[in-house]
Amino acid sequence: MMSLRGWLLGLLVTTAAFAASVNAQPKAAIKERDGFFYLSPGYTKADVADFYWRSLDGWSEHPAEMAKYYAQDGVYELTYAPVRDFPNAGFKRANKGRQEMTDYFTNFSKQMGHLKYSDPKTWTLLETTEKGTYVFEYTSDGVIRSSGKPYHQTFIAILRMAKDGQIQSVREYWDPYVALRDFGLIKKAQ
């Protein structure tokens, strides 16, 4: 027969193990509301990276899905897009609002296919001193639809979350040379 002390010790250990398992669960979760996605309060930078990855991954096949992670007045900037020198290439520096994002990525999906982003667990994740602002470094691989050639790009993004748990803005940096070369807009010098 177990002593009261042994029983209490067992109860304490069981309670501590249960509390540890509950605390090991992710603090934040992605919630869907009216067809849009939100992060619940208490999210971490890893949660934000996963949320952002979900908005990006597969946009070349389902471009309308991306905007569902952004605030209605959200902004997606492609800071190094070579708009001035290549005005007919389809690049755009800033997309403001869900509809503009959807239009841009729908148009660009005609050029880029099977785009997959690296697993967010492999990303470099930095939280800035500005609350709700994150910096991520990651890669993607896809296929240029017109040539069937592979496309690989490295990115750095500065992301700002809205108070409601959606993405307020992303400023994405990538190598325009890689895009211009791979899309056949410039030729490599011999």
Secondary structure, DSSP 8 states (H G I E B T S, - for coil): ---HHHHHHHHHHHHHHHHHHHHHS-S--EEEETTEEEE-TT--HHHHHHHHHHHHTTTTT-GGGGGGGEEEEEEEEETT--TTT-TTS---SEEESHHHHHHHHHHHTTTEEEEEE--GGGSEEEE-SSTTEEEEEEEEEEEETTT--EEEEEEEEEEEE-TTSSEEEEEEEE-HHHHHHHTTSS----
